[in-house]
């Protein structure tokens, strides 16, 4: 009886109940759809966050690799520069001439001063003084100075003691042998090769021995005035050559390692996509749908093959990576000489009229360096206008013969070099990308900011170590003579090359523009992805 009544109730209201069921069913489907979409969005957000964290972690690790690579290469390059621009050897010659003038009876009877025969007294007893006739032979200083004798004082004596050492009564001490810096990492070990002979590329201002270093006998026929002028010019030239070369090496290394890091990151993404495609293919083949839609499996196979092809196109093998990193051999061993020649010309123009007795403040030194930088970093066009100089020929070899020479000198076997020089090879692609980044306007801006920072690091070191008599209560820093500034510059060069950590490398690594430029390089992979 009750069941009949219930059935009658349903029949009487079946239209309303059907509508109600439809509404609730539709709401259920809508809620389920929304929840599924929200779950997909959540998964996508989580995956994007994981991908960004992975990219950020890879990028930061890549910047650390850049830093360690630079620290490994700077000693190799710096020792070449110090050896060929041997300020300490000229200092020996000045010592010997000073000793010979004080003890004429011990001078060689031939009348010529041989650096291999004249005994050198203990350096602690030598009071190096700029000869008065030397100072009088120089042009007038454009910076304020005095007319009193200009002894180098304690700073000069410590310079000589540090870089020349004491000699015995009957023997001249040889140039100091510095301990080598950290060895190169395995990936760039090929860059650690011997320097090419000086007959191929020699520094134009020095008489070089067979190994590229100035010979001691080359200074025997020079007067003390000429030697002091050479010390002045060569000290500034060496300092700025090391500063510029280290800056160039920093930027080149960031470009190289970030390009390689970008390729490895894209390769890892494509490999992950390939694995996902394979999983989808397996799941589809195991499903019932594969019995009816076999063409779908073929489509998945074609997509997986396309992913594999793209992964192969962006892959950078270990051999290609080694060849690409060996290109830095050009800057480390060769092209810095051309840079040094340009710097020396500018140094001669800006310091020729500055006497060794001239009193300089930190601002005066900064002004002199700024004038030198202007000459080095700009070039004059035929129409008389000026533009920023393009340093791509300093950073990279620009001709196939030069590239072949660099790779051969870097220790790579010939059977790997020839195929890699073809325009379609991965090595040529990396080299072309490097040229593109170096010639971009962004690189020019980053270079100028980095050089500003490098000059600031040098200025801070000079203020701390040389201009130590800093005034109190806002007073000006006491000026020092140019002759007293030279030892500080010489010590700074050795500090940059051999000290760990290096203040210059650390300072360049903190430049925000360098990190930003590296991020641009690392993240420029849109054309490599589907």
Secondary structure, DSSP 8 states (H G I E B T S, - for coil): -HHHHHHHHHHHTHHHHHHHHHHHHHHHHHHHHHHHHHHHHHHHHHHHHHHHHHHHHHHHHHHHHHHHHHHHHHHHHHHHHHHHS-HHHHHHHHHHHHHHHH-GGGS-TTSS--TTTS----GGG---B--HHHHHHS---SS-B-SS--B-HHHHHHHHHHHT----TT---------------GGGGGG------TTTS--TTS-B-TTSSB-GGGGTTS-HHHHHHHHHHHHHHHHHHHHHHHHHHHHHHHHHHHHHHHHHHHHHHHHHHHHHHHHHHHHHHHSGGGGT-HHHHHHHHHHHHHHHHHHHHH---HHHHHHHHHTTHIIIIIIHHHHHHHHHHHHHHHHTT--TTBEE-HHHHHHHHHHHHHHHHEEE-TTS-EEE---HHHHS--SHHHHHHHHHHTT--HHHHHHHTSTTSHHHHHHHHHHHHHTSHHHHHHHHHHHHHHHHHHHHHHHHHTS----STT-----EEHHHHHHHHHHHHHHHHH-SS-HHHHHHHT-HHHHHHHHHHHT--GGG--
